[in-house]
Amino acid sequence: MRIAEICPDCATYINASCILYDGEYLSNIDVSPLDSLDEILGDINTAFAAIVEVGSPDEIPDFIGQFYVNSSNLQIWVALSDTFPTWGLIGTLSTTSTTTTSP
């Protein structure tokens, strides 16, 4: 069984704000030594967010595997290169609406 610990710096229960990174600088997500886990999780959400725009993708992606959503026709694309504007069409989203009634 794990027992909750009190953080020696902020005197609250240890959480994601108390855990500090002690590795090398990570340039792809802008994480530095002594950044808190809380900050790192926010950086990851920002760095790996999908691009949502109107029209087909024509920009160079930030990383291979980045998603692009064409909001006008709901197409989803994936980046195939991070040096050229090369994107692969995954498909088109479709939505349905259903109505449920009770007897």
C-alpha positions as CSV (number, residue, x, y, z in Angstrom):
1,M,0.0,0.0,0.0
2,R,1.3,3.4,-0.9
3,I,1.1,6.2,1.7
4,A,0.6,9.8,0.7
5,E,3.7,11.9,1.2
6,I,4.0,15.6,2.0
7,C,6.1,17.6,-0.4
8,P,9.1,19.2,1.4
9,D,8.9,22.3,-0.8
10,C,5.3,23.2,-0.8
11,A,3.9,21.3,2.2
12,T,1.0,19.7,0.3
13,Y,0.5,16.1,-0.8
14,I,3.0,15.2,-3.6
15,N,1.4,15.6,-7.0
16,A,2.4,16.3,-10.6
17,S,3.6,19.8,-9.6
18,C,6.1,18.3,-7.1
19,I,7.8,15.9,-9.5
20,L,10.7,17.5,-11.3
21,Y,12.5,16.3,-14.4
22,D,16.2,15.7,-14.0
23,G,17.2,14.7,-17.5
24,E,18.7,16.5,-20.5
25,Y,16.9,19.3,-22.4
26,L,14.3,17.9,-24.8
27,S,14.1,20.3,-27.7
28,N,11.2,18.6,-29.5
29,I,8.8,19.4,-26.6
30,D,10.7,22.3,-24.9
31,V,11.4,20.5,-21.6
32,S,14.3,21.7,-19.4
33,P,15.8,20.1,-16.3
34,L,13.8,21.0,-13.2
35,D,10.5,21.5,-15.1
36,S,7.7,20.0,-13.2
37,L,5.7,17.0,-14.5
38,D,2.7,19.3,-14.6
39,E,4.5,21.7,-17.0
40,I,5.8,18.8,-19.1
41,L,2.3,17.4,-19.6
42,G,1.1,20.8,-20.8
43,D,4.1,21.0,-23.2
44,I,3.3,17.6,-24.6
45,N,-0.3,18.6,-25.2
46,T,0.8,21.7,-27.0
47,A,3.6,20.1,-29.0
48,F,1.6,17.2,-30.3
49,A,-1.7,19.0,-31.0
50,A,-3.4,18.4,-34.4
51,I,-3.6,21.2,-36.9
52,V,-7.2,22.2,-37.6
53,E,-7.7,24.4,-40.6
54,V,-9.8,24.8,-43.7
55,G,-8.6,23.2,-46.9
56,S,-6.0,20.5,-47.7
57,P,-2.7,20.7,-45.9
58,D,0.1,22.5,-47.7
59,E,2.5,23.3,-44.9
60,I,5.6,21.4,-43.7
61,P,4.5,19.5,-40.6
62,D,6.3,19.8,-37.2
63,F,6.9,16.0,-37.0
64,I,6.1,12.8,-38.8
65,G,2.8,11.5,-37.6
66,Q,1.3,14.9,-36.9
67,F,-2.5,15.0,-37.7
68,Y,-4.2,17.7,-39.8
69,V,-8.0,18.1,-39.8
70,N,-9.6,19.8,-42.7
71,S,-12.6,21.4,-40.9
72,S,-14.5,22.2,-44.1
73,N,-15.0,18.6,-45.3
74,L,-13.8,16.7,-42.1
75,Q,-10.9,15.0,-43.8
76,I,-8.0,13.7,-41.5
77,W,-4.5,13.7,-42.9
78,V,-1.2,12.4,-41.3
79,A,2.3,13.9,-41.9
80,L,4.6,11.6,-43.9
81,S,7.6,13.9,-43.8
82,D,8.9,16.7,-41.6
83,T,11.1,18.3,-44.3
84,F,8.5,18.5,-47.1
85,P,4.7,19.3,-47.1
86,T,3.9,15.6,-47.6
87,W,0.6,14.4,-46.1
88,G,-1.4,11.2,-46.5
89,L,-5.1,11.2,-46.4
90,I,-6.4,8.9,-43.7
91,G,-10.1,9.4,-44.5
92,T,-13.2,11.4,-44.0
93,L,-15.1,11.6,-40.7
94,S,-18.8,10.8,-40.9
95,T,-21.3,11.4,-38.2
96,T,-24.7,10.0,-37.6
97,S,-27.5,11.1,-35.3
98,T,-29.9,8.7,-33.7
99,T,-32.9,9.2,-31.6
100,T,-33.8,6.8,-28.8
101,T,-37.3,6.8,-27.5
102,S,-38.6,4.8,-24.6
103,P,-41.9,2.9,-24.8
